[in-house]
Protein backbone atom coordinates (compact mmCIF):
# COMPACT_ATOMS: atom_id res chain seq x y z
CA UNK A 1 0.00 0.00 0.00
CA UNK A 2 1.33 3.44 -0.90
CA UNK A 3 0.32 6.40 1.24
CA UNK A 4 1.12 10.05 1.42
CA UNK A 5 1.10 11.07 5.08
CA UNK A 6 1.30 14.50 6.63
CA UNK A 7 3.02 14.01 10.01
CA UNK A 8 2.92 17.16 12.17
CA UNK A 9 2.56 19.20 8.92
CA UNK A 10 5.48 17.46 7.13
CA UNK A 11 4.53 15.39 4.05
CA UNK A 12 6.08 11.90 3.84
CA UNK A 13 5.73 9.12 1.25
CA UNK A 14 5.21 5.71 2.85
CA UNK A 15 5.00 2.27 1.25
CA UNK A 16 3.83 -0.58 3.50
CA UNK A 17 4.26 -4.28 2.72
CA UNK A 18 2.93 -6.73 5.28
CA UNK A 19 3.71 -10.42 5.71
CA UNK A 20 2.39 -11.94 8.97
CA UNK A 21 3.88 -9.92 11.85
CA UNK A 22 6.80 -8.67 9.74
CA UNK A 23 6.07 -5.30 8.16
CA UNK A 24 8.35 -3.60 5.68
CA UNK A 25 8.14 0.16 5.25
CA UNK A 26 9.69 2.50 2.80
CA UNK A 27 9.79 6.03 4.21
CA UNK A 28 10.63 8.58 1.52
CA UNK A 29 12.36 5.78 -0.43
CA UNK A 30 14.44 4.42 2.48
CA UNK A 31 13.58 0.84 3.52
CA UNK A 32 12.80 -0.10 7.13
CA UNK A 33 11.65 -3.49 8.53
CA UNK A 34 9.77 -3.98 11.79
CA UNK A 35 7.87 -6.66 13.67
CA UNK A 36 4.42 -5.35 14.56
CA UNK A 37 1.96 -7.07 16.90
CA UNK A 38 -1.43 -5.64 17.86
CA UNK A 39 -1.75 -6.04 21.65
CA UNK A 40 -5.29 -4.68 21.81
CA UNK A 41 -7.41 -2.33 19.76
CA UNK A 42 -5.32 0.80 19.12
CA UNK A 43 -2.20 -0.51 20.89
CA UNK A 44 0.75 -1.97 18.96
CA UNK A 45 4.06 -3.44 20.04
CA UNK A 46 6.75 -2.59 17.47
CA UNK A 47 10.22 -4.19 17.36
CA UNK A 48 12.46 -1.92 15.29
CA UNK A 49 16.25 -2.19 15.08
CA UNK A 50 16.40 -4.17 18.34
CA UNK A 51 14.27 -1.69 20.33
CA UNK A 52 10.67 -2.27 21.43
CA UNK A 53 8.12 0.55 21.26
CA UNK A 54 4.54 0.70 22.47
CA UNK A 55 2.53 2.63 19.90
CA UNK A 56 -0.96 3.93 20.67
CA UNK A 57 -3.17 4.98 17.79
CA UNK A 58 -6.41 6.93 18.24
CA UNK A 59 -8.72 8.38 15.60
CA UNK A 60 -8.88 12.18 15.48
CA UNK A 61 -10.73 14.64 13.29
CA UNK A 62 -8.97 14.60 9.93
CA UNK A 63 -6.47 11.85 10.78
CA UNK A 64 -5.06 9.90 13.73
CA UNK A 65 -3.06 10.68 16.85
CA UNK A 66 -0.10 8.41 17.46
CA UNK A 67 1.67 8.27 20.83
CA UNK A 68 5.14 6.70 21.00
CA UNK A 69 7.20 6.83 24.21
CA UNK A 70 5.56 10.03 25.46
CA UNK A 71 5.74 11.81 22.10
CA UNK A 72 2.49 12.50 20.27
CA UNK A 73 2.14 12.91 16.51
CA UNK A 74 -0.85 14.00 14.47
CA UNK A 75 -0.98 12.17 11.14
CA UNK A 76 -3.23 13.17 8.25
CA UNK A 77 -3.73 10.74 5.42
CA UNK A 78 -5.93 10.21 2.44
CA UNK A 79 -7.07 6.63 2.09
CA UNK A 80 -7.18 5.87 -1.64
CA UNK A 81 -9.79 3.15 -0.95
CA UNK A 82 -12.24 5.70 0.47
CA UNK A 83 -14.70 7.26 -1.95
CA UNK A 84 -15.25 11.00 -1.58
CA UNK A 85 -18.08 13.11 -2.94
CA UNK A 86 -16.99 16.14 -4.89
CA UNK A 87 -13.29 16.74 -4.78
CA UNK A 88 -12.69 19.06 -1.91
CA UNK A 89 -12.93 16.69 1.03
CA UNK A 90 -14.07 19.63 3.15
CA UNK A 91 -17.67 18.52 3.55
CA UNK A 92 -18.47 17.30 7.08
CA UNK A 93 -20.07 13.99 8.05
CA UNK A 94 -23.70 13.54 7.07
CA UNK A 95 -26.71 12.30 9.06
CA UNK A 96 -26.87 11.29 12.72
CA UNK A 97 -23.32 10.87 14.10
CA UNK A 98 -22.44 8.89 17.24
CA UNK A 99 -19.19 10.13 18.76
CA UNK A 100 -17.34 7.25 20.44
CA UNK A 101 -14.36 7.06 22.78
CA UNK A 102 -11.20 6.33 20.76
CA UNK A 103 -9.62 4.57 23.76
CA UNK A 104 -10.35 3.85 27.43
CA UNK A 105 -10.12 6.94 29.62
CA UNK A 106 -11.93 9.36 31.88
CA UNK A 107 -14.13 12.33 30.95
CA UNK A 108 -12.40 15.44 32.29
CA UNK A 109 -14.74 18.17 31.04
CA UNK A 110 -17.92 18.54 29.00
CA UNK A 111 -17.83 21.49 26.58
CA UNK A 112 -21.44 21.15 25.32
CA UNK A 113 -24.84 20.06 26.60
CA UNK A 114 -27.97 18.56 25.05
CA UNK A 115 -29.54 20.94 22.53
CA UNK A 116 -26.40 23.00 21.85
CA UNK A 117 -25.67 23.98 18.24
CA UNK A 118 -22.13 22.98 17.21
CA UNK A 119 -19.89 23.65 14.22
CA UNK A 120 -17.73 21.07 12.44
CA UNK A 121 -14.46 20.76 14.39
CA UNK A 122 -15.85 22.35 17.56
CA UNK A 123 -14.78 20.69 20.83
CA UNK A 124 -17.42 18.53 22.50
CA UNK A 125 -15.55 17.18 25.52
CA UNK A 126 -12.12 16.47 26.96
CA UNK A 127 -11.10 12.87 27.65
CA UNK A 128 -7.97 11.86 29.56
CA UNK A 129 -6.22 8.71 28.39
CA UNK A 130 -2.61 7.56 28.82
CA UNK A 131 -1.93 10.67 30.98
CA UNK A 132 -2.82 12.90 28.03
CA UNK A 133 -5.91 15.04 27.60
CA UNK A 134 -7.57 14.89 24.18
CA UNK A 135 -10.32 17.13 22.88
CA UNK A 136 -13.02 15.20 21.06
CA UNK A 137 -14.43 17.35 18.25
CA UNK A 138 -17.64 17.37 16.29
CA UNK A 139 -17.37 15.72 12.85
CA UNK A 140 -20.16 17.97 11.51
CA UNK A 141 -22.27 21.04 12.05
CA UNK A 142 -25.47 20.18 13.91
CA UNK A 143 -27.32 19.96 17.19
CA UNK A 144 -26.12 17.93 20.19
CA UNK A 145 -28.92 15.40 20.44
CA UNK A 146 -27.48 13.57 23.43
CA UNK A 147 -24.48 13.82 25.75
CA UNK A 148 -24.16 10.24 27.01
CA UNK A 149 -21.44 10.79 29.65
CA UNK A 150 -20.74 12.92 32.72
CA UNK A 151 -17.59 14.59 34.01
CA UNK A 152 -15.27 12.22 35.95
CA UNK A 153 -16.95 9.18 34.35
CA UNK A 154 -14.62 6.39 33.15
CA UNK A 155 -15.27 5.22 29.57
CA UNK A 156 -14.25 2.23 27.47
CA UNK A 157 -12.99 2.34 23.90
CA UNK A 158 -15.93 2.47 21.50
CA UNK A 159 -18.41 3.71 24.12
CA UNK A 160 -20.82 6.37 22.82
CA UNK A 161 -19.95 9.80 24.26
CA UNK A 162 -22.41 12.01 22.36
CA UNK A 163 -24.77 12.05 19.41
CA UNK A 164 -24.87 14.91 16.88
CA UNK A 165 -27.93 15.37 14.65
N, CA, C and O of each residue as an XYZ file, in Angstrom:
660
protein
N       0.849     -1.162      0.000
C       0.000      0.000      0.000
C       0.901      1.233      0.000
O       1.863      1.305      0.764
N       0.589      2.187     -0.848
C       1.325      3.443     -0.904
C       0.467      4.548     -0.306
O      -0.703      4.695     -0.658
N       1.046      5.311      0.588
C       0.323      6.397      1.242
C       1.155      7.670      1.214
O       2.385      7.639      1.197
N       0.449      8.779      1.209
C       1.120     10.052      1.416
C       0.591     10.557      2.751
O      -0.598     10.843      2.887
N       1.477     10.666      3.733
C       1.098     11.071      5.079
C       1.610     12.469      5.363
O       2.673     12.871      4.890
N       0.833     13.201      6.145
C       1.300     14.497      6.631
C       1.463     14.322      8.140
O       0.475     14.250      8.870
N       2.710     14.255      8.605
C       3.016     14.015     10.012
C       3.468     15.328     10.622
O       4.517     15.866     10.266
N       2.643     15.851     11.572
C       2.916     17.163     12.165
C       3.269     18.181     11.084
O       4.263     18.898     11.204
N       2.458     18.244     10.031
C       2.562     19.196      8.917
C       3.701     18.912      7.933
O       3.923     19.717      7.028
N       4.420     17.817      8.071
C       5.482     17.459      7.128
C       4.999     16.282      6.274
O       4.615     15.245      6.815
N       5.015     16.434      4.949
C       4.530     15.391      4.053
C       5.599     14.325      3.841
O       6.753     14.633      3.542
N       5.186     13.046      4.004
C       6.085     11.902      3.840
C       5.418     10.881      2.929
O       4.201     10.705      2.973
N       6.223     10.203      2.097
C       5.730      9.124      1.251
C       6.062      7.798      1.923
O       7.221      7.525      2.236
N       5.044      6.979      2.140
C       5.214      5.710      2.848
C       4.670      4.575      1.988
O       3.579      4.670      1.427
N       5.449      3.504      1.897
C       4.996      2.271      1.245
C       5.031      1.188      2.314
O       6.043      1.023      2.996
N       3.937      0.449      2.468
C       3.829     -0.585      3.500
C       3.600     -1.927      2.828
O       2.696     -2.073      2.005
N       4.428     -2.910      3.183
C       4.263     -4.283      2.716
C       4.200     -5.158      3.944
O       5.111     -5.133      4.772
N       3.133     -5.936      4.074
C       2.927     -6.728      5.283
C       2.956     -8.213      4.969
O       2.332     -8.671      4.012
N       3.693     -8.964      5.791
C       3.709    -10.421      5.706
C       3.713    -10.943      7.142
O       4.720    -10.830      7.840
N       2.609    -11.504      7.576
C       2.385    -11.940      8.973
C       2.716    -10.790      9.913
O       2.190     -9.692      9.731
N       3.574    -11.003     10.918
C       3.881     -9.916     11.852
C       5.004     -9.023     11.337
O       5.230     -7.942     11.880
N       5.699     -9.455     10.314
C       6.800     -8.671      9.744
C       6.222     -7.626      8.789
O       5.487     -7.967      7.863
N       6.547     -6.384      9.011
C       6.069     -5.304      8.162
C       7.270     -4.563      7.605
O       8.176     -4.184      8.347
N       7.273     -4.360      6.310
C       8.346     -3.600      5.683
C       7.798     -2.256      5.238
O       6.746     -2.174      4.603
N       8.533     -1.203      5.584
C       8.141      0.156      5.252
C       9.196      0.764      4.355
O      10.373      0.411      4.427
N       8.776      1.652      3.538
C       9.693      2.498      2.801
C       9.252      3.914      3.122
O       8.156      4.328      2.744
N      10.097      4.657      3.816
C       9.790      6.029      4.212
C      10.626      6.958      3.355
O      11.848      7.013      3.489
N       9.959      7.692      2.469
C      10.630      8.579      1.519
C      11.730      7.837      0.761
O      12.806      8.384      0.521
N      11.444      6.563      0.381
C      12.360      5.778     -0.427
C      13.387      4.970      0.347
O      14.105      4.165     -0.247
N      13.475      5.164      1.667
C      14.445      4.419      2.480
C      13.728      3.258      3.180
O      12.746      3.471      3.892
N      14.224      2.022      2.973
C      13.584      0.836      3.519
C      13.814      0.650      5.005
O      14.900      0.915      5.519
N      12.760      0.182      5.700
C      12.803     -0.105      7.134
C      11.958     -1.356      7.358
O      10.877     -1.474      6.782
N      12.432     -2.297      8.190
C      11.649     -3.490      8.526
C      11.361     -3.490     10.018
O      12.202     -3.092     10.824
N      10.161     -3.944     10.380
C       9.769     -3.977     11.794
C       8.845     -5.160     12.023
O       8.148     -5.603     11.110
N       8.846     -5.667     13.254
C       7.874     -6.665     13.671
C       6.785     -5.917     14.414
O       7.066     -5.199     15.374
N       5.541     -6.078     13.977
C       4.417     -5.348     14.561
C       3.384     -6.351     15.043
O       2.955     -7.231     14.296
N       2.987     -6.204     16.314
C       1.962     -7.070     16.897
C       0.925     -6.175     17.555
O       1.270     -5.296     18.344
N      -0.362     -6.399     17.230
C      -1.434     -5.637     17.857
C      -1.743     -6.284     19.207
O      -2.182     -7.433     19.266
N      -1.510     -5.533     20.299
C      -1.749     -6.038     21.650
C      -3.232     -5.978     22.006
O      -3.781     -6.902     22.606
N      -3.859     -4.884     21.627
C      -5.288     -4.677     21.808
C      -5.688     -3.594     20.821
O      -4.830     -3.017     20.153
N      -6.943     -3.321     20.724
C      -7.406     -2.326     19.765
C      -6.711     -0.987     20.011
O      -6.828     -0.414     21.094
N      -5.994     -0.493     19.013
C      -5.324      0.796     19.119
C      -3.973      0.775     19.801
O      -3.351      1.825     19.962
N      -3.495     -0.414     20.211
C      -2.197     -0.514     20.887
C      -1.339     -1.549     20.156
O      -1.724     -2.709     20.015
N      -0.164     -1.101     19.693
C       0.747     -1.973     18.958
C       2.074     -2.093     19.694
O       2.516     -1.156     20.358
N       2.694     -3.246     19.568
C       4.063     -3.445     20.036
C       4.914     -3.536     18.778
O       4.672     -4.378     17.914
N       5.919     -2.656     18.681
C       6.747     -2.592     17.474
C       8.196     -2.872     17.853
O       8.758     -2.201     18.719
N       8.801     -3.871     17.199
C      10.218     -4.192     17.362
C      10.923     -3.627     16.140
O      10.696     -4.075     15.016
N      11.787     -2.630     16.373
C      12.457     -1.920     15.289
C      13.925     -1.738     15.658
O      14.247     -1.086     16.652
N      14.795     -2.307     14.867
C      16.247     -2.187     15.084
C      16.643     -2.592     16.503
O      17.486     -1.938     17.118
N      16.044     -3.664     17.031
C      16.400     -4.175     18.344
C      15.734     -3.466     19.513
O      15.921     -3.877     20.658
N      14.968     -2.422     19.262
C      14.274     -1.692     20.331
C      12.769     -1.961     20.223
O      12.228     -2.104     19.126
N      12.105     -2.027     21.385
C      10.669     -2.274     21.428
C       9.958     -0.970     21.783
O      10.355     -0.266     22.711
N       8.901     -0.657     21.030
C       8.122      0.552     21.257
C       6.658      0.182     21.412
O       6.145     -0.676     20.693
N       5.985      0.837     22.359
C       4.538      0.705     22.468
C       3.954      1.895     21.712
O       4.264      3.048     22.009
N       3.115      1.599     20.743
C       2.529      2.631     19.896
C       1.029      2.632     20.122
O       0.374      1.598     19.991
N       0.484      3.798     20.463
C      -0.959      3.931     20.670
C      -1.521      4.807     19.563
O      -1.025      5.902     19.295
N      -2.561      4.300     18.932
C      -3.169      4.980     17.793
C      -4.622      5.278     18.130
O      -5.362      4.387     18.545
N      -5.031      6.537     17.951
C      -6.408      6.930     18.236
C      -6.931      7.803     17.101
O      -6.231      8.702     16.636
N      -8.162      7.542     16.651
C      -8.719      8.385     15.603
C      -8.879      9.814     16.091
O      -9.162     10.051     17.265
N      -8.699     10.754     15.192
C      -8.884     12.176     15.482
C      -9.496     12.809     14.247
O      -9.405     12.253     13.152
N     -10.111     13.953     14.412
C     -10.731     14.636     13.290
C      -9.686     14.923     12.220
O      -8.728     15.655     12.467
N      -9.866     14.355     11.042
C      -8.965     14.597      9.928
C      -7.737     13.714      9.898
O      -6.859     13.927      9.062
N      -7.640     12.724     10.781
C      -6.471     11.846     10.785
C      -6.436     10.958     12.004
O      -7.478     10.506     12.478
N      -5.236     10.703     12.520
C      -5.061      9.899     13.729
C      -3.996     10.538     14.609
O      -3.112     11.244     14.122
N      -4.090     10.285     15.899
C      -3.056     10.685     16.848
C      -2.279      9.431     17.208
O      -2.860      8.396     17.535
N      -0.957      9.536     17.145
C      -0.096      8.407     17.459
C       0.811      8.813     18.605
O       1.502      9.829     18.530
N       0.808      8.012     19.672
C       1.667      8.274     20.831
C       2.732      7.190     20.900
O       2.418      6.000     20.937
N       4.005      7.612     20.918
C       5.140      6.701     20.997
C       6.086      7.226     22.073
O       6.638      8.317     21.935
N       6.275      6.457     23.140
C       7.197      6.828     24.214
C       7.036      8.272     24.672
O       8.023      8.997     24.790
N       5.803      8.694     24.929
C       5.559     10.034     25.456
C       5.534     11.137     24.417
O       5.272     12.291     24.756
N       5.799     10.817     23.171
C       5.735     11.808     22.095
C       4.465     11.561     21.296
O       4.156     10.424     20.938
N       3.730     12.636     21.017
C       2.489     12.497     20.273
C       2.640     13.132     18.898
O       3.234     14.200     18.752
N       2.087     12.448     17.887
C       2.145     12.913     16.508
C       0.734     12.928     15.946
O      -0.055     12.019     16.203
N       0.420     13.964     15.178
C      -0.848     14.005     14.465
C      -0.551     13.668     13.019
O       0.282     14.313     12.381
N      -1.237     12.648     12.497
C      -0.980     12.172     11.138
C      -2.247     12.309     10.308
O      -3.292     11.757     10.651
N      -2.140     13.052      9.210
C      -3.234     13.169      8.254
C      -2.921     12.237      7.100
O      -1.763     12.095      6.709
N      -3.943     11.603      6.554
C      -3.727     10.736      5.416
C      -4.984     10.707      4.570
O      -6.088     10.958      5.055
N      -4.800     10.404      3.322
C      -5.927     10.207      2.436
C      -5.916      8.749      2.045
O      -4.968      8.266      1.426
N      -6.970      8.052      2.406
C      -7.073      6.630      2.088
C      -7.574      6.491      0.655
O      -8.711      6.864      0.369
N      -6.756      5.967     -0.247
C      -7.178      5.871     -1.639
C      -8.358      4.923     -1.843
O      -8.994      4.948     -2.897
N      -8.657      4.084     -0.842
C      -9.790      3.154     -0.952
C     -11.108      3.819     -0.581
O     -12.175      3.247     -0.802
N     -11.043      5.033     -0.015
C     -12.242      5.697      0.471
C     -12.802      6.623     -0.601
O     -12.095      7.491     -1.113
N     -14.063      6.436     -0.934
C     -14.696      7.259     -1.947
C     -15.097      8.586     -1.336
O     -15.604      8.627     -0.216
N     -14.873      9.678     -2.067
C     -15.255     10.997     -1.576
C     -16.181     11.659     -2.582
O     -15.969     11.561     -3.791
N     -17.198     12.325     -2.083
C     -18.076     13.106     -2.945
C     -17.386     14.404     -3.296
O     -16.636     14.948     -2.486
N     -17.628     14.901     -4.480
C     -16.986     16.143     -4.894
C     -15.502     15.907     -4.971
O     -15.068     14.784     -5.227
N     -14.719     16.929     -4.758
C     -13.290     16.738     -4.785
C     -12.609     17.430     -3.648
O     -11.408     17.250     -3.442
N     -13.346     18.220     -2.902
C     -12.689     19.062     -1.912
C     -12.351     18.336     -0.639
O     -11.334     18.639     -0.016
N     -13.176     17.377     -0.224
C     -12.926     16.694      1.035
C     -13.239     17.556      2.238
O     -12.955     17.154      3.366
N     -13.820     18.738      2.031
C     -14.066     19.634      3.149
C     -15.475     19.510      3.708
O     -15.803     20.157      4.703
N     -16.307     18.693      3.089
C     -17.666     18.515      3.551
C     -17.652     17.650      4.808
O     -16.950     16.640      4.862
N     -18.435     18.049      5.830
C     -18.468     17.296      7.078
C     -19.276     16.022      6.949
O     -19.858     15.750      5.900
N     -19.310     15.240      8.019
C     -20.066     13.993      8.049
C     -21.550     14.297      7.880
O     -22.016     15.377      8.245
N     -22.279     13.351      7.333
C     -23.703     13.542      7.069
C     -24.529     12.656      7.987
O     -24.065     11.607      8.433
N     -25.785     13.093      8.275
C     -26.711     12.296      9.060
C     -26.372     12.295     10.546
O     -25.507     13.042     11.002
N     -27.067     11.446     11.287
C     -26.867     11.291     12.723
C     -25.487     10.696     12.982
O     -25.151      9.657     12.414
N     -24.684     11.332     13.827
C     -23.322     10.867     14.105
C     -23.169     10.526     15.582
O     -23.403     11.372     16.445
N     -22.779      9.296     15.872
C     -22.442      8.894     17.240
C     -20.957      9.108     17.430
O     -20.150      8.588     16.659
N     -20.589      9.862     18.439
C     -19.192     10.127     18.756
C     -18.786      9.102     19.810
O     -19.407      9.029     20.870
N     -17.746      8.307     19.529
C     -17.336      7.249     20.445
C     -15.943      7.516     21.011
O     -15.147      8.248     20.422
N     -15.668      6.918     22.148
C     -14.356      7.055     22.783
C     -13.312      6.314     21.944
O     -13.496      5.136     21.640
N     -12.222      6.984     21.568
C     -11.200      6.329     20.760
C     -10.375      5.324     21.552
O      -9.738      4.442     20.974
N     -10.386      5.459     22.891
C      -9.621      4.573     23.761
C     -10.202      4.667     25.165
O     -10.970      5.588     25.444
N      -9.857      3.744     26.055
C     -10.346      3.848     27.430
C      -9.785      5.107     28.079
O      -8.653      5.505     27.803
N     -10.577      5.727     28.938
C     -10.120      6.939     29.616
C     -11.148      7.438     30.600
O     -12.018      6.695     31.055
N     -11.029      8.728     30.923
C     -11.933      9.364     31.884
C     -12.353     10.710     31.317
O     -11.521     11.442     30.781
N     -13.624     11.043     31.428
C     -14.127     12.329     30.952
C     -13.672     13.404     31.937
O     -13.998     13.349     33.123
N     -12.924     14.371     31.441
C     -12.401     15.443     32.285
C     -13.364     16.633     32.308
O     -13.644     17.203     33.363
N     -13.871     16.999     31.105
C     -14.738     18.171     31.040
C     -15.682     18.055     29.854
O     -15.292     17.617     28.772
N     -16.941     18.459     30.076
C     -17.917     18.542     28.996
C     -17.916     19.977     28.486
O     -17.960     20.912     29.285
N     -17.867     20.166     27.185
C     -17.833     21.493     26.584
C     -19.180     21.878     25.977
O     -19.386     23.033     25.604
N     -20.107     20.905     25.877
C     -21.440     21.150     25.322
C     -22.473     20.426     26.176
O     -22.140     19.602     27.028
N     -23.738     20.758     25.922
C     -24.837     20.063     26.602
C     -25.916     19.743     25.575
O     -25.866     20.236     24.449
N     -26.882     18.928     25.950
C     -27.973     18.564     25.047
C     -28.627     19.825     24.489
O     -28.905     20.774     25.222
N     -28.867     19.817     23.174
C     -29.543     20.937     22.530
C     -28.622     22.020     21.998
O     -29.078     22.895     21.262
N     -27.340     21.992     22.346
C     -26.397     23.004     21.853
C     -26.183     22.850     20.354
O     -26.154     21.735     19.832
N     -26.033     23.981     19.667
C     -25.675     23.983     18.244
C     -24.147     23.962     18.184
O     -23.486     24.721     18.892
N     -23.588     23.093     17.338
C     -22.130     22.984     17.213
C     -21.711     23.109     15.756
O     -22.486     22.802     14.850
N     -20.495     23.556     15.539
C     -19.890     23.654     14.218
C     -18.977     22.455     13.995
O     -18.544     21.820     14.956
N     -18.683     22.141     12.740
C     -17.733     21.072     12.442
C     -16.381     21.451     13.047
O     -15.906     22.570     12.856
N     -15.765     20.519     13.776
C     -14.463     20.756     14.391
C     -14.524     21.391     15.774
O     -13.490     21.547     16.424
N     -15.703     21.756     16.231
C     -15.850     22.348     17.565
C     -15.662     21.283     18.636
O     -16.121     20.153     18.470
N     -14.996     21.626     19.729
C     -14.782     20.694     20.827
C     -16.077     20.322     21.519
O     -16.917     21.181     21.786
N     -16.238     19.024     21.810
C     -17.425     18.528     22.503
C     -17.117     18.190     23.959
O     -17.911     18.465     24.858
N     -15.942     17.584     24.173
C     -15.551     17.178     25.522
C     -14.054     16.902     25.550
O     -13.405     16.788     24.511
N     -13.524     16.799     26.763
C     -12.117     16.471     26.964
C     -12.058     15.110     27.650
O     -12.698     14.891     28.679
N     -11.279     14.198     27.063
C     -11.102     12.870     27.645
C      -9.622     12.704     27.995
O      -8.749     13.095     27.221
N      -9.348     12.126     29.160
C      -7.968     11.858     29.557
C      -7.694     10.369     29.370
O      -8.425      9.513     29.869
N      -6.620     10.087     28.636
C      -6.216      8.710     28.385
C      -4.701      8.689     28.284
O      -4.113      9.583     27.675
N      -4.068      7.701     28.861
C      -2.609      7.558     28.825
C      -1.916      8.829     29.332
O      -0.884      9.232     28.794
N      -2.481      9.455     30.363
C      -1.932     10.669     30.980
C      -1.891     11.860     30.028
O      -1.143     12.814     30.245
N      -2.710     11.796     28.961
C      -2.825     12.904     28.026
C      -4.290     13.289     27.912
O      -5.170     12.428     27.924
N      -4.548     14.587     27.801
C      -5.909     15.044     27.602
C      -6.132     15.298     26.124
O      -5.326     15.960     25.470
N      -7.241     14.763     25.597
C      -7.572     14.894     24.182
C      -8.945     15.518     24.037
O      -9.899     15.111     24.699
N      -9.036     16.515     23.160
C     -10.315     17.133     22.884
C     -11.014     16.328     21.785
O     -10.447     16.099     20.716
N     -12.221     15.913     22.053
C     -13.023     15.199     21.064
C     -13.872     16.252     20.366
O     -14.596     17.010     21.011
N     -13.775     16.290     19.031
C     -14.426     17.348     18.252
C     -15.596     16.812     17.440
O     -15.689     15.619     17.152
N     -16.475     17.723     17.085
C     -17.643     17.372     16.286
C     -17.237     17.121     14.832
O     -16.511     17.925     14.247
N     -17.701     16.011     14.245
C     -17.371     15.723     12.851
C     -18.226     16.522     11.871
O     -17.984     16.492     10.665
N     -19.240     17.244     12.395
C     -20.155     17.965     11.511
C     -20.833     19.102     12.251
O     -20.819     19.163     13.480
N     -21.426     20.001     11.481
C     -22.274     21.040     12.048
C     -23.601     20.394     12.403
O     -24.101     19.561     11.647
N     -24.182     20.762     13.543
C     -25.467     20.181     13.910
C     -25.876     20.544     15.321
O     -25.376     21.504     15.908
N     -26.782     19.767     15.846
C     -27.317     19.956     17.195
C     -26.906     18.754     18.044
O     -26.995     17.611     17.596
N     -26.457     19.018     19.269
C     -26.116     17.935     20.192
C     -27.433     17.297     20.633
O     -28.183     17.870     21.423
N     -27.693     16.111     20.112
C     -28.924     15.404     20.442
C     -28.831     14.770     21.822
O     -29.804     14.740     22.576
N     -27.629     14.258     22.143
C     -27.478     13.570     23.429
C     -26.016     13.604     23.871
O     -25.117     13.285     23.093
N     -25.788     13.991     25.119
C     -24.479     13.823     25.754
C     -24.645     12.601     26.647
O     -25.415     12.641     27.607
N     -23.943     11.527     26.349
C     -24.161     10.241     27.006
C     -23.233      9.987     28.189
O     -23.272      8.905     28.774
N     -22.395     10.966     28.556
C     -21.435     10.787     29.646
C     -21.490     11.989     30.590
O     -22.111     13.008     30.290
N     -20.830     11.844     31.731
C     -20.738     12.923     32.718
C     -19.272     13.145     33.072
O     -18.441     12.259     32.873
N     -18.958     14.313     33.592
C     -17.589     14.587     34.006
C     -17.160     13.589     35.079
O     -17.963     13.189     35.921
N     -15.895     13.192     35.042
C     -15.269     12.224     35.951
C     -15.676     10.780     35.682
O     -15.243      9.878     36.399
N     -16.493     10.544     34.670
C     -16.947      9.183     34.349
C     -15.867      8.439     33.565
O     -15.338      8.976     32.592
N     -15.530      7.206     33.974
C     -14.624      6.390     33.153
C     -15.373      5.872     31.933
O     -16.571      5.598     32.004
N     -14.658      5.737     30.801
C     -15.271      5.224     29.574
C     -14.369      4.178     28.952
O     -13.153      4.193     29.142
N     -14.979      3.267     28.205
C     -14.248      2.235     27.470
C     -14.125      2.637     26.010
O     -14.916      3.439     25.515
N     -13.148      2.088     25.329
C     -12.991      2.343     23.897
C     -14.260      1.923     23.175
O     -14.797      0.846     23.433
N     -14.743      2.774     22.267
C     -15.932      2.469     21.499
C     -17.230      2.867     22.165
O     -18.285      2.789     21.534
N     -17.194      3.293     23.420
C     -18.407      3.708     24.120
C     -18.908      5.032     23.549
O     -18.112      5.931     23.276
N     -20.224      5.157     23.367
C     -20.821      6.374     22.815
C     -20.703      7.498     23.851
O     -21.106      7.352     25.005
N     -20.132      8.630     23.397
C     -19.952      9.804     24.256
C     -21.042     10.841     24.011
O     -21.543     11.465     24.946
N     -21.403     11.016     22.735
C     -22.409     12.008     22.360
C     -22.979     11.637     21.007
O     -22.408     10.840     20.262
N     -24.138     12.245     20.706
C     -24.770     12.045     19.411
C     -25.083     13.424     18.836
O     -25.698     14.263     19.495
N     -24.642     13.645     17.576
C     -24.871     14.914     16.884
C     -25.860     14.680     15.747
O     -25.668     13.785     14.924
N     -26.915     15.487     15.707
C     -27.929     15.367     14.647
C     -27.708     16.447     13.603
O     -28.452     16.523     12.626
